[in-house]
Amino acid sequence: MTNKFYQVIPLIKLPLRSESIFTYHSTEDIPLLSIVEVVFGQKKIPALVFKKEKNKPDFKTKPILKISPIIISPKQLSLAKKISDYYLSPLSKVLKSFIPPALSFPKKQALLAEKKADSNFSWPALTNTQKNIFKKITAIDRPVLLSGPAGSGKTEIIFHLIKKLIVRKKQGLIIIPEIFLSFFELQRYRERFPQLNIALFNGNLKSSEKNRIWHKIKTGEIDLIIGTRVALFLPFSKLSLIVIDEEQDSSHKQWDLSPFYHARQVGKFLAEIHQAKIILISATPSLESSVDNQLAKVKLPALTLKKNPILKPNIIIDDLKQDYFKRKKGDFLTKNLINQIELALKNKKVIFLFSNYRGHGRTTICLDCLRQIKCPNCDTPLIKMKEKYRCLHCSYEINDSFVRCPKCRSFRLANIGNGGESIATAVRKKFPKAKIKLINRSTEEKNHSFEQIATDLRSGKIDILIGTQIISKGIDLPNLGLVSLIESDSLFSFADFRTDERGLGLIFQLFGRLGRPGSTGQSTFLLQTFQEKRMILNFLKKESWKEFIKEELSTRQELFYPPYSRLIKIIFKEIKQKEVEKKALKFYNNLVADKISLSLKISGPYPGKPLKIRNQYRYIVLIKTKQISQALKNFIIKNETDMMRIDVDPESIF
């Protein structure tokens, strides 16, 4: 049979400056955008059929080994190209995010909410403000920022927009920052829309479930998708509405693997390609989105809470300096906190206790020589979690009975600070009859654990829930009576340009869990601090995120930080510290010497924080610019090296 020749894109990481399209042959007719298997170098890898050659090439080609039934859509290819260009990530690497984990579809059922008969749910009427916003959103074709205090009815507007999708037989996509929230969201949407096929999609699903959902979305069998950022790459056939919930949340940013994209930006690309409506939702909008809104792209009246004094939570600033020497060192159980927990338990209210750290504390030290116990692979402290010490940056872990000080060889170690596990231990000891649940690392690795916790919270089987940032987002519990932020000063201890925005934003999110519609009785928000006069806490007392944004924007503008600039963080990694410093300095010098540097502000090279991760030292060159020009992109592509990581619009400068 006659060979046919195809241009394919290998779905592996290739240098930005190298050619990403290669020619292979096959005797079969292969549809464009099919996924095939080819030999690249010495390995068998997946590849995308990009184009059919009209003529036989004048060089020897390799055969296409296998042809998968998987075919990505032209719209997915368009999205991949936009992501590749915007985030300076190889197209070959970006495309890999769009294919299901296996090249054939198994028969195992996916995680779906089956259609049910129409329910008798009584839809609450929209307020006049909500009606006005609903009308404006339906009339606008641009991205919309929908903001307003927690519990003000933003989700109700989304419900009504989805109601319109049902009539038009279109698909909707809800992007949430955490897997844990998906089970609460599923319950809410099932209640409102029992006639819809709803799917949950996230990185923790089994490959068989991902494949099944991928196929059903492509064929239009699924109406509504609730998922984390990875759901943006699904093969939508009739997408009409995209919602980015908690748009300000840093969990929407891909941080560990290229491409280092943000769900907010990719969602906008996806909406543009599908001509879909996209709505960004937040009670504490990011500064970037706030400026977009103020620049008259969309002007919406603020949603306001109904006047209902009984739902307004008390705010207690718990000064940790008081009775400090009377309490055991490190003891977070102050008189204020104990009294509030006892009161909530007496009134049969649910309690949330927030910790900024996992495990038993923020670090471990030797009691004999005061040496900090660090991971042998990273420049980070080991954290005790249950019976093991773990590194939060790599997979290193060791049984606690084998850990000793590397300097004096002592086994006498102590955990400093309060992590989730140490808080849980202390609370169980103080309140032995309370039903206490800790969301920890093992919980985060199991979908069924999340689902069980969500169910137990709803059914009253949990009195006190202890966890990290995960408990601050999107959990709507009318019976929540107390939220306490343990040792809040840790939120502001990291020197970065987003620290105040993140820290105060998280405080507002935790505060927003209280006083939800349907709540009865008084609720309390208790914040522990050693700096009760910290200026930033005044914004909480005033309950004014808008005032904080105004002040923070002034600071950002003065320092030329986003949203008044675009950042590109270039990270260099090497096993030898001197080598990585040398490469970072060479890049910096080349950039400064180039004429494009006249329009840039360049910082570095400076060590990353942490300096070392997974036995690789990290040095950073930070580029600030008003706009990322093609000339700057070309310079970065030209000077790219194997151990260089490019992070466009980074969440942190470190």
C-alpha positions in Angstrom: 0.0 0.0 0.0 1.1 3.6 -0.7 2.5 5.5 2.2 0.8 8.8 3.2 2.8 11.4 5.0 1.7 13.4 8.1 3.1 16.2 10.1 2.8 15.4 13.8 3.5 17.2 17.0 5.1 15.0 19.7 3.3 15.4 23.0 6.5 15.8 25.1 8.4 18.8 26.3 10.5 20.3 23.5 12.6 23.5 23.7 10.7 26.6 22.6 13.2 27.5 20.0 13.2 24.1 18.4 11.0 22.8 15.6 8.0 21.1 17.1 6.5 19.5 14.0 7.9 16.2 12.5 7.0 14.1 9.5 5.9 10.4 9.8 4.3 8.0 7.4 1.3 5.6 7.4 -0.5 3.5 4.9 -3.9 4.5 6.5 -6.0 7.6 6.1 -5.7 9.4 9.5 -8.1 12.2 10.5 -6.4 15.4 11.4 -6.0 16.1 15.1 -6.0 12.4 15.9 -3.7 11.1 18.6 -1.2 8.5 17.3 1.8 6.7 18.7 5.3 7.2 17.2 8.9 6.5 18.0 10.7 9.7 18.9 14.4 9.2 19.6 14.3 5.8 21.4 10.9 6.2 23.0 7.4 5.5 22.0 5.3 8.6 22.7 1.9 10.0 21.8 1.7 12.6 19.1 -0.9 14.8 17.4 -1.6 14.6 13.7 -1.3 18.2 12.6 -1.3 18.2 8.8 -1.3 15.8 5.8 1.7 16.3 3.4 0.8 16.7 -0.2 4.1 15.5 -1.4 6.6 12.8 -0.3 9.4 14.4 1.7 13.0 14.2 0.5 14.2 12.5 3.7 13.6 9.2 5.4 10.5 9.0 7.7 9.5 6.7 10.5 6.1 5.0 10.6 3.2 5.8 12.7 2.8 2.8 15.0 -0.8 3.1 16.4 -3.8 5.2 15.8 -6.1 6.1 18.7 -9.8 6.9 18.4 -9.0 10.0 20.3 -9.4 13.1 18.2 -9.1 16.6 19.7 -11.3 19.4 18.3 -10.1 22.4 16.3 -11.3 24.6 19.2 -9.1 22.6 21.6 -6.1 23.2 19.3 -6.9 26.9 19.2 -7.0 27.0 23.0 -3.6 25.2 23.1 -2.0 27.7 20.8 -3.3 30.6 22.8 -1.9 29.1 26.0 1.4 28.3 24.4 1.8 31.8 23.1 0.6 33.6 26.3 2.6 31.4 28.8 5.7 30.8 26.7 5.2 27.1 27.0 6.0 24.6 24.1 2.8 23.7 22.2 3.8 20.1 22.4 3.7 20.3 26.2 0.5 22.2 26.3 -1.3 19.8 24.0 -0.6 16.9 26.3 -3.1 18.5 28.8 -5.9 18.0 26.3 -5.8 14.3 25.8 -7.3 11.8 28.2 -4.9 9.7 30.3 -5.3 6.5 28.2 -5.5 6.1 24.4 -8.5 3.8 24.5 -11.8 4.2 26.3 -12.5 1.7 29.1 -16.0 0.6 30.0 -15.9 1.6 33.6 -18.6 4.2 34.6 -17.5 7.7 35.3 -18.3 9.8 38.3 -21.6 11.2 37.1 -24.8 12.6 38.7 -27.5 10.8 36.8 -30.6 12.6 35.5 -33.6 12.4 37.8 -37.2 13.5 37.5 -38.0 17.1 38.0 -38.0 18.1 41.6 -40.4 20.3 43.4 -37.7 22.7 44.5 -39.1 26.2 45.2 -36.9 28.7 43.5 -36.5 31.9 45.6 -37.3 35.1 43.8 -34.4 37.4 42.8 -34.1 40.7 44.6 -34.4 43.9 42.5 -30.6 44.2 42.6 -30.1 40.6 41.5 -32.6 41.1 38.7 -30.7 44.2 37.5 -27.4 42.3 37.6 -29.0 39.3 35.8 -30.2 41.5 33.0 -26.9 43.2 32.6 -25.0 39.9 32.5 -27.3 38.4 29.9 -26.9 41.5 27.7 -23.1 41.7 27.9 -20.8 39.6 25.7 -17.6 40.4 27.6 -16.1 38.8 30.7 -18.0 39.7 33.8 -16.7 40.2 37.4 -19.6 39.4 39.8 -18.6 40.6 43.3 -20.3 41.1 46.6 -20.0 40.0 50.2 -20.4 36.3 51.0 -24.0 35.2 51.3 -25.2 38.1 49.1 -26.7 35.9 46.4 -24.1 35.7 43.7 -24.6 32.0 43.3 -28.4 32.5 42.9 -27.7 34.6 39.8 -25.6 31.7 38.4 -28.4 29.3 39.1 -30.7 31.4 37.0 -28.2 31.7 34.2 -27.8 27.9 34.1 -31.6 27.7 34.0 -31.4 29.4 30.6 -28.9 26.8 29.4 -31.4 24.1 29.9 -33.8 25.7 27.5 -31.1 26.2 24.9 -29.6 22.7 25.5 -26.1 24.0 26.0 -23.2 23.0 28.3 -22.0 24.9 31.4 -18.6 24.8 33.2 -18.1 25.7 36.9 -14.4 26.0 37.8 -13.7 25.7 41.6 -10.4 26.1 43.3 -10.4 23.0 45.5 -11.6 19.4 45.0 -13.2 19.4 48.4 -15.7 22.0 47.3 -16.9 19.9 44.4 -19.1 17.7 46.6 -20.8 20.7 48.2 -21.3 22.2 44.7 -22.7 18.9 43.3 -25.2 18.7 46.1 -26.4 22.3 45.4 -26.7 21.8 41.6 -28.3 18.4 41.9 -31.0 20.0 44.1 -31.7 22.8 41.6 -31.2 20.8 38.4 -32.1 17.1 38.9 -32.9 16.8 35.2 -29.3 17.6 34.1 -26.4 15.2 33.6 -23.7 16.7 35.9 -20.1 15.5 36.1 -17.3 16.2 38.6 -13.9 16.4 37.0 -10.5 16.8 38.8 -7.0 15.5 38.9 -7.7 12.9 41.6 -10.1 10.9 39.5 -9.1 7.5 38.2 -7.9 7.3 34.6 -11.0 5.3 33.6 -13.3 7.9 35.1 -11.5 10.8 33.3 -11.7 8.9 30.0 -15.4 8.2 30.4 -16.2 11.8 31.2 -14.0 13.1 28.4 -15.9 11.0 25.9 -19.4 12.0 27.3 -18.5 15.7 27.2 -17.3 15.4 23.6 -20.6 13.8 22.5 -22.7 16.3 24.4 -24.1 13.8 26.9 -23.0 15.9 29.9 -24.8 19.2 30.5 -22.9 20.7 33.4 -19.3 20.1 34.5 -18.0 21.0 38.0 -14.3 20.8 38.3 -10.9 22.2 39.1 -8.7 24.0 36.6 -7.9 20.8 34.6 -11.6 20.7 33.4 -10.8 23.7 31.1 -9.1 21.2 28.7 -12.1 19.0 28.1 -13.6 18.7 24.6 -16.7 20.8 24.9 -19.2 20.4 22.1 -21.8 23.1 23.0 -20.2 25.3 25.7 -22.2 28.4 26.5 -21.4 29.4 30.1 -18.1 29.4 32.1 -18.0 30.4 35.8 -14.7 30.8 37.6 -15.6 30.6 41.3 -13.3 32.3 43.9 -11.5 33.8 40.9 -8.9 35.4 43.3 -7.8 32.1 44.6 -4.1 31.1 44.0 -5.2 27.4 43.7 -6.4 28.4 40.2 -2.8 28.8 39.2 -0.9 25.8 37.9 2.4 25.9 39.9 4.1 22.5 39.7 4.1 21.5 36.0 4.3 23.4 32.7 2.3 25.2 31.3 2.0 27.4 34.4 -1.4 28.8 33.5 -4.1 30.5 35.5 -7.7 29.3 35.2 -9.0 32.8 35.0 -7.0 33.7 31.9 -7.5 30.3 30.2 -11.2 30.6 31.0 -11.3 33.8 29.1 -9.5 32.2 26.1 -12.0 29.3 26.2 -15.0 31.7 26.3 -13.6 33.6 23.3 -13.1 30.5 21.3 -16.6 29.1 22.1 -18.3 32.5 22.1 -19.4 31.6 25.6 -20.2 33.9 28.5 -17.6 33.9 31.3 -18.3 35.1 34.8 -15.6 35.6 37.5 -17.1 35.4 41.0 -15.5 36.5 44.2 -16.4 38.2 47.5 -12.7 39.5 47.6 -11.8 40.1 43.9 -8.2 40.0 42.9 -6.6 43.3 42.2 -6.2 42.4 38.5 -9.9 41.7 38.1 -10.9 44.7 40.2 -8.9 47.0 37.9 -10.5 45.3 34.8 -13.9 46.1 36.3 -13.0 49.7 37.1 -11.7 50.2 33.6 -15.4 50.1 32.4 -15.3 46.7 30.7 -18.2 45.8 33.0 -19.9 48.0 35.6 -22.2 46.1 37.9 -23.8 47.5 41.1 -22.5 45.9 44.2 -24.6 43.2 45.8 -25.6 44.0 49.3 -26.7 41.8 52.2 -30.3 42.1 53.4 -30.6 43.9 56.7 -30.7 41.1 59.3 -28.7 41.9 62.5 -29.1 38.4 63.8 -27.0 37.1 60.9 -24.2 39.6 61.4 -21.3 37.7 63.1 -19.4 39.1 66.1 -15.8 39.8 65.5 -13.3 39.1 68.4 -9.7 40.0 68.0 -8.0 37.7 70.5 -4.7 39.3 71.7 -2.2 36.5 72.2 0.0 38.7 74.4 -2.6 38.6 77.1 -2.0 35.7 79.6 0.9 34.6 77.4 3.1 33.6 80.3 0.2 31.9 82.2 -0.5 29.6 79.3 1.9 26.8 78.3 4.3 28.0 75.6 2.8 27.5 72.2 -0.7 26.9 73.7 -3.3 28.5 71.3 -6.3 27.6 73.6 -6.8 31.1 75.1 -9.7 31.9 77.4 -11.6 33.6 74.6 -11.3 30.7 72.3 -12.2 28.1 75.0 -15.3 30.1 76.0 -16.4 30.5 72.3 -15.9 26.8 71.6 -17.9 25.8 74.7 -20.7 28.3 73.7 -20.9 26.9 70.2 -21.0 23.3 71.4 -23.7 24.1 73.9 -25.8 25.7 71.1 -25.1 22.7 68.9 -23.3 24.8 66.3 -20.5 23.6 64.0 -17.0 25.1 64.6 -14.2 25.7 62.1 -10.6 26.0 63.4 -8.2 27.3 60.7 -4.4 26.7 60.8 -1.9 28.0 58.3 0.2 24.9 58.8 -0.2 21.2 58.3 1.2 18.5 60.6 2.4 19.3 64.1 3.9 22.8 63.4 5.7 25.0 61.0 9.2 23.6 61.8 11.2 21.1 63.9 14.2 22.0 66.0 16.8 20.1 68.2 16.3 20.9 71.9 20.0 20.4 72.6 21.7 22.6 69.9 18.6 24.4 68.5 19.5 23.3 65.0 16.5 23.3 62.6 15.8 19.9 61.1 15.6 20.2 57.3 14.9 17.9 54.4 18.1 16.4 52.9 16.8 17.3 49.4 15.4 20.7 50.0 16.2 23.9 52.0 13.0 23.5 53.9 12.1 22.2 57.4 10.7 18.7 58.0 7.2 18.7 59.4 5.9 16.0 61.7 2.7 14.4 60.4 1.4 11.6 62.5 4.3 9.1 63.0 6.5 10.5 60.2 8.5 13.6 59.4 7.7 14.8 55.9 9.0 17.5 53.5 6.1 19.5 51.9 8.2 20.2 48.8 9.3 16.7 47.8 8.3 13.1 48.5 10.9 12.7 51.3 9.6 11.2 54.5 11.1 9.3 57.4 9.7 7.5 60.5 9.9 9.7 63.6 11.8 7.1 65.5 14.8 7.4 63.1 15.0 11.2 63.0 18.0 12.8 64.9 19.8 16.1 64.7 22.3 16.1 61.9 24.6 18.3 64.0 24.7 16.8 67.5 22.9 13.5 66.7 20.4 14.1 69.5 16.9 12.5 69.3 15.4 15.3 71.5 13.3 17.2 68.9 10.5 19.7 69.3 7.8 21.0 66.9 7.5 24.8 66.8 4.2 26.5 66.0 0.7 24.9 65.8 -0.2 22.8 62.8 -3.5 21.1 62.0 -2.5 17.9 63.8 -1.2 19.5 67.0 -4.4 21.7 67.1 -6.5 18.6 66.7 -4.7 16.8 69.5 -5.1 19.7 71.9 -8.8 20.2 71.1 -9.5 16.5 71.5 -7.9 16.6 74.9 -9.8 19.7 76.0 -13.1 18.7 74.5 -13.1 14.8 74.6 -16.9 14.5 73.9 -16.8 16.7 70.8 -16.9 15.0 67.3 -13.7 16.4 65.7 -12.4 16.0 62.2 -9.1 17.0 60.7 -8.7 17.6 56.9 -5.1 16.6 56.4 -2.7 15.4 53.7 -4.2 11.9 53.5 -7.7 13.4 53.1 -6.5 15.5 50.2 -5.4 12.4 48.3 -8.8 10.6 48.5 -12.0 11.7 46.8 -14.2 9.5 48.9 -12.8 11.1 52.1 -13.8 14.5 50.9 -17.2 13.3 50.0 -17.6 11.6 53.4 -16.6 14.8 55.3 -19.0 16.9 53.2 -21.8 14.5 54.0 -20.9 14.4 57.7 -20.9 18.2 58.0 -24.3 18.4 56.5 -25.7 15.6 58.7 -24.3 17.0 62.0 -21.8 14.2 62.5 -18.9 16.8 62.9 -18.8 19.3 65.7 -15.4 20.8 65.0 -13.6 20.8 61.6 -9.9 21.6 61.7 -8.0 22.4 58.5 -5.9 24.7 56.4 -7.1 27.1 53.5 -9.4 24.4 52.2 -12.0 25.2 54.9 -12.2 28.9 53.9 -13.7 28.4 50.5 -17.3 27.9 49.4 -18.7 25.8 52.3 -22.2 27.0 52.9 -23.3 25.7 56.4 -26.3 27.6 58.0 -25.4 25.9 61.3 -21.9 27.2 61.5 -21.5 29.1 64.8 -17.8 29.8 65.2 -14.8 30.3 62.9 -11.4 30.8 64.6 -8.2 31.7 62.8 -5.4 30.3 64.9 -2.2 32.5 65.1 -3.1 34.7 62.2 0.2 36.5 62.1 1.7 33.7 60.1 -0.5 34.8 57.1 1.6 38.0 56.9 5.1 36.6 57.6 6.2 36.0 54.0 7.7 39.0 52.2 6.0 39.1 48.9 4.0 41.6 46.9 0.7 39.6 47.2 1.1 38.8 51.0 -1.4 41.3 52.3 -3.9 40.6 49.5 -3.7 36.8 50.2 -3.7 37.1 54.0 -6.6 39.6 54.3 -8.5 37.8 51.5 -8.3 34.6 53.4 -9.5 36.3 56.5 -12.5 37.7 54.6 -13.2 34.3 53.1 -13.2 32.7 56.6 -15.4 35.5 57.9 -17.8 34.9 55.0 -18.5 31.3 56.1 -20.6 32.8 58.9 -24.0 34.5 58.7 -25.1 32.6 55.6 -28.8 32.7 54.4 -30.8 30.3 56.6 -28.5 30.9 59.7 -30.2 31.2 63.0 -28.8 32.7 66.2 -25.5 34.6 66.8 -22.2 33.5 65.2 -18.6 34.5 66.0 -15.4 35.1 64.1 -12.4 34.9 66.4 -9.0 36.0 65.1 -5.8 35.3 67.1 -2.9 37.7 66.8 0.1 39.1 68.6 -0.4 42.4 66.8 -4.0 43.4 67.5 -3.2 46.9 66.2 -2.0 45.7 62.8 -3.4 48.2 60.4 -4.6 45.7 57.9 -7.1 44.3 60.4 -9.0 47.6 60.3 -10.4 46.5 56.9 -11.9 43.5 58.6 -13.4 45.5 61.3 -15.0 47.8 58.7 -15.8 44.7 56.5 -14.5 46.7 53.6 -12.5 44.8 50.9 -13.1 47.8 48.6 -11.1 50.1 50.9 -8.2 47.6 51.1 -8.1 47.4 47.3 -7.9 51.2 47.0 -5.0 51.4 49.3 -3.2 48.3 48.0 -3.5 49.5 44.4 -1.8 52.7 45.3 1.2 50.7 46.7 1.3 48.4 43.7 1.3 51.4 41.3 4.2 53.0 43.2 6.3 49.8 43.1 5.2 48.9 39.5 3.7 45.5 40.5 0.6 43.9 38.9 -2.0 45.0 37.9 0.1 47.9 36.8 2.8 45.7 35.2 3.2 42.2 33.9 5.7 39.9 35.5 7.8 37.1 34.0 9.7 35.0 36.5 12.6 33.1 35.1 13.7 30.3 37.4 17.1 28.6 36.9 17.6 25.2 38.5 20.9 23.2 38.9 22.3 20.6 41.3 25.4 22.8 41.8 24.8 26.2 43.3 27.6 28.0 41.6 26.4 26.6 38.2 22.9 27.9 38.6 24.2 31.3 39.8 26.4 31.5 36.7 23.6 30.6 34.3 21.2 33.1 35.9 23.8 35.8 35.8 24.5 35.1 32.1 20.8 35.4 31.2 20.5 38.6 33.3 23.6 40.2 31.6 22.4 39.2 28.1 19.0 40.8 28.8 20.4 44.0 30.3 22.7 44.3 27.2 19.8 44.0 24.8 18.0 47.1 23.6 14.6 45.6 24.8 15.8 46.1 28.4 15.2 49.9 28.1 11.4 49.2 28.5 11.9 46.7 31.3 12.6 46.6 35.1 14.9 43.7 35.8 15.7 42.2 39.2 18.1 39.5 40.2 19.6 37.1 40.0 18.4 36.4 43.5 17.9 33.0 45.4 14.5 31.4 45.4 12.6 30.7 48.6 13.3 28.0 49.4 16.8 28.1 47.8 16.8 24.3 47.2 14.0 22.0 46.2 14.5 18.3 45.2 18.3 18.7 45.3 18.2 21.6 42.9 19.3 25.1 43.7 17.0 27.9 42.4 17.9 31.4 41.3 15.5 33.9 39.8 15.5 36.7 37.3 12.3 38.8 37.6 11.1 40.9 34.6 8.6 43.7 35.0 7.1 45.2 31.9 4.0 47.2 31.0 3.2 44.8 28.2 5.0 41.5 27.2 6.2 42.4 23.7 7.0 39.9 20.9 10.6 41.1 21.1 10.8 40.1 24.8 9.2 36.7 24.0 11.8 36.2 21.2 14.7 37.0 23.5 13.5 34.5 26.1 12.9 31.8 23.5 16.4 32.4 22.1 18.1 32.2 25.5 16.1 29.3 26.9 18.0 26.4 28.5 17.0 23.0 29.7 17.0 23.9 33.3 15.1 27.1 32.9 11.5 27.5 33.9 9.3 30.4 32.6 6.4 31.6 34.8 4.3 34.3 33.2 2.1 36.2 35.7 3.5 34.4 38.7 1.7 34.3 42.0 5.0 35.0 43.9 8.3 36.6 43.1 10.1 33.7 44.8 
